[in-house]
């Protein structure tokens, strides 16, 4: 089974074509960027497919990160994945950005919980904490960094994501510090593909996971009342 994984949720645009039967990545590409995902994604997909020597019709599943993340970035990845799915008649699966960040650490050792945190700006983070056997210890949510630090400082824990430094800065005095703090701040599309290969399609719809409202809101002060 071939899976094309797309990630545009955060400060990167990444694509991987992974063969799950052999657990082999056939081609991948990625670029760090805060903006410009829409312009970069399709050429990146075309390059990955060309490098693999295959055609888009050979792909069995399209996987995409659904958030939390940038509102604009998420829409870019989701629109592309849905378009590919419609064009080929193949399923499209949506996977949480936080789960994708935590996945490689849990695969390495699932005896120590992993707290994945994404910087949500203004002293807040998007947080999820996953324990042994994939048990959710703290469900995905947006919260103040100081509250998130208290929520995960309940024993041995590993931190990953762009919000890890914020948790460290807010770590409760006297509590045991994290076992490790990993520097990865964007999801690995290969792990996105691996998660999609075992995901339940009924619970993995390609819909955005927004944990808070957008910062930009329409102006309403001058709106004329309707009758």
C-alpha positions as CSV (number, residue, x, y, z in Angstrom):
1,X,0.0,0.0,0.0
2,X,1.4,3.4,-1.1
3,X,0.5,6.4,1.0
4,X,1.2,10.0,0.0
5,X,1.5,12.1,3.1
6,X,1.1,15.9,3.1
7,X,1.9,18.3,5.9
8,X,1.4,22.1,5.8
9,X,0.1,22.6,9.3
10,X,3.0,24.5,10.8
11,X,6.2,26.2,9.6
12,X,7.1,23.7,7.0
13,X,5.7,22.1,3.8
14,X,6.5,18.4,3.6
15,X,5.6,15.5,1.4
16,X,6.5,11.8,1.6
17,X,5.5,8.8,-0.6
18,X,5.8,5.7,1.6
19,X,5.4,2.0,0.8
20,X,3.8,0.5,3.9
21,X,4.3,-3.1,2.6
22,X,8.1,-2.7,2.9
23,X,8.0,0.3,5.4
24,X,10.2,2.1,2.8
25,X,10.1,5.8,1.9
26,X,10.2,6.0,-1.9
27,X,10.6,9.7,-2.1
28,X,10.2,12.8,0.1
29,X,10.7,16.5,0.1
30,X,10.3,19.3,2.6
31,X,11.0,23.0,3.1
32,X,10.9,25.2,6.2
33,X,8.5,28.1,5.5
34,X,6.1,30.3,7.5
35,X,4.2,31.3,4.3
36,X,3.8,30.2,0.7
37,X,2.6,26.6,1.4
38,X,0.0,27.0,-1.4
39,X,2.6,27.8,-4.0
40,X,5.1,25.2,-2.8
41,X,2.9,22.1,-2.2
42,X,1.8,21.0,-5.6
43,X,5.2,21.3,-7.3
44,X,6.6,19.4,-4.3
45,X,4.1,16.6,-4.8
46,X,4.9,16.4,-8.5
47,X,8.6,16.2,-7.7
48,X,8.1,13.4,-5.2
49,X,5.9,11.3,-7.5
50,X,8.4,11.9,-10.4
51,X,11.3,10.8,-8.2
52,X,9.5,7.6,-7.2
53,X,9.0,6.6,-10.8
54,X,5.3,6.0,-10.2
55,X,2.0,7.7,-11.0
56,X,-0.5,9.4,-8.8
57,X,-2.9,6.6,-9.8
58,X,-0.6,4.1,-8.0
59,X,-1.2,5.8,-4.6
60,X,-3.7,3.9,-2.3
61,X,-4.2,6.5,0.4
62,X,-3.7,10.2,0.9
63,X,-2.9,11.4,4.4
64,X,-2.8,14.9,5.7
65,X,-2.3,16.7,9.0
66,X,-5.5,18.3,10.2
67,X,-4.2,20.4,13.0
68,X,-3.9,22.1,15.3
69,X,-1.8,24.5,13.3
70,X,-2.0,27.5,11.1
71,X,-5.5,28.2,9.8
72,X,-4.2,29.0,6.3
73,X,-1.6,26.2,6.2
74,X,-4.2,23.6,7.3
75,X,-6.6,24.7,4.5
76,X,-3.8,24.3,1.9
77,X,-3.0,20.7,2.8
78,X,-6.6,19.6,3.3
79,X,-7.7,21.1,0.0
80,X,-4.9,19.4,-1.9
81,X,-5.5,16.0,-0.2
82,X,-9.2,16.2,-0.9
83,X,-8.6,17.1,-4.5
84,X,-6.2,14.2,-5.0
85,X,-8.7,11.9,-3.4
86,X,-11.5,13.1,-5.7
87,X,-9.4,12.8,-8.8
88,X,-8.2,9.3,-8.0
89,X,-11.1,7.8,-6.1
90,X,-8.8,7.0,-3.2
91,X,-9.5,7.6,0.5
92,X,-8.1,10.6,2.3
93,X,-7.3,10.3,6.0
94,X,-6.7,13.2,8.4
95,X,-4.3,12.8,11.3
96,X,-3.6,15.1,14.3
97,X,-0.5,17.2,14.1
98,X,0.1,16.5,17.8
99,X,-0.1,12.8,17.4
100,X,2.3,12.9,14.4
101,X,4.8,14.8,16.5
102,X,4.6,12.3,19.3
103,X,4.6,9.1,17.2
104,X,8.3,8.6,16.6
105,X,9.1,9.0,20.3
106,X,6.4,6.6,21.3
107,X,7.6,4.1,18.7
108,X,11.1,4.4,20.2
109,X,9.9,3.9,23.8
110,X,6.3,4.0,24.9
111,X,7.0,3.5,28.6
112,X,7.6,7.2,29.2
113,X,4.7,9.5,28.3
114,X,5.2,12.1,25.5
115,X,3.7,15.6,25.7
116,X,3.5,17.2,22.3
117,X,3.1,21.0,22.5
118,X,2.8,23.6,19.7
119,X,3.3,27.3,20.3
120,X,-0.1,28.9,20.0
121,X,1.3,32.4,20.6
122,X,0.5,34.8,23.4
123,X,1.8,32.4,26.1
124,X,-0.5,29.6,25.0
125,X,0.1,26.1,23.6
126,X,-1.8,23.4,21.9
127,X,-1.1,20.3,24.0
128,X,-1.6,16.5,24.0
129,X,0.0,14.0,26.3
130,X,0.1,10.3,25.3
131,X,1.2,7.5,27.6
132,X,2.0,3.8,27.4
133,X,0.1,1.8,24.7
134,X,-1.1,5.0,23.2
135,X,-3.4,6.0,26.1
136,X,-4.4,9.6,26.0
137,X,-3.4,11.2,29.3
138,X,-4.3,14.8,28.3
139,X,-6.6,15.3,25.4
140,X,-5.8,17.7,22.6
141,X,-6.6,21.3,23.8
142,X,-5.5,24.9,23.8
143,X,-4.3,26.2,27.1
144,X,-2.0,28.6,28.8
145,X,1.6,27.4,28.9
146,X,1.8,27.5,32.7
147,X,-1.4,25.4,33.0
148,X,0.0,23.0,30.4
149,X,3.2,22.6,32.3
150,X,1.3,21.8,35.5
151,X,-0.8,19.3,33.6
152,X,2.1,17.3,32.3
153,X,4.5,17.6,35.3
154,X,3.0,14.6,37.0
155,X,6.0,12.2,36.6
156,X,8.5,11.2,34.0
157,X,7.7,12.9,30.6
158,X,9.3,13.8,27.3
159,X,8.5,17.0,25.5
160,X,8.4,17.6,21.8
161,X,7.2,20.4,19.5
162,X,7.6,24.2,19.2
163,X,5.8,24.7,22.5
164,X,8.3,22.6,24.5
165,X,10.4,25.6,25.4
166,X,7.4,27.4,26.7
167,X,6.5,24.5,29.0
168,X,10.1,24.4,30.3
169,X,10.0,28.2,31.0
170,X,6.7,27.6,33.0
171,X,7.8,24.4,34.7
172,X,6.4,24.2,38.3
173,X,9.2,24.7,40.9
174,X,10.1,21.6,42.7
175,X,8.6,19.2,40.1
176,X,10.8,16.7,38.3
177,X,12.1,18.1,35.0
178,X,11.3,16.3,31.7
179,X,13.4,13.3,31.0
180,X,14.2,14.7,27.5
181,X,13.2,17.7,25.4
182,X,13.2,17.0,21.7
183,X,13.9,19.8,19.1
184,X,11.5,18.6,16.4
185,X,9.0,21.4,15.8
186,X,7.2,20.1,12.6
187,X,5.7,16.7,11.9
188,X,7.6,14.0,9.9
189,X,5.5,13.1,6.9
190,X,6.8,9.5,7.0
191,X,5.3,9.1,10.5
192,X,2.1,10.7,9.2
193,X,1.9,8.0,6.6
194,X,2.6,5.3,9.2
195,X,-0.2,6.6,11.4
196,X,-2.6,6.8,8.5
197,X,-1.9,3.1,7.6
198,X,-3.3,2.0,11.0
199,X,-6.0,4.7,11.4
200,X,-9.7,4.0,11.5
201,X,-11.1,5.8,8.4
202,X,-14.4,6.5,10.2
203,X,-12.5,8.4,12.9
204,X,-9.9,10.1,10.6
205,X,-11.9,12.4,8.4
206,X,-9.9,15.1,6.5
207,X,-11.5,18.0,8.5
208,X,-9.5,20.8,10.2
209,X,-9.0,20.3,14.0
210,X,-9.3,23.9,15.3
211,X,-8.7,24.1,19.1
212,X,-9.4,27.8,19.2
213,X,-10.9,30.6,17.1
214,X,-8.9,32.4,14.5
215,X,-7.0,35.5,15.7
216,X,-8.3,37.5,12.7
217,X,-12.0,38.3,13.0
218,X,-14.4,40.3,10.8
219,X,-15.1,43.9,11.9
220,X,-18.7,44.1,13.2
221,X,-18.8,47.6,14.9
222,X,-20.0,49.3,11.7
223,X,-22.4,46.6,10.6
224,X,-25.9,47.8,9.6
225,X,-28.6,45.9,11.4
226,X,-30.8,43.8,9.2
227,X,-34.6,43.9,9.5
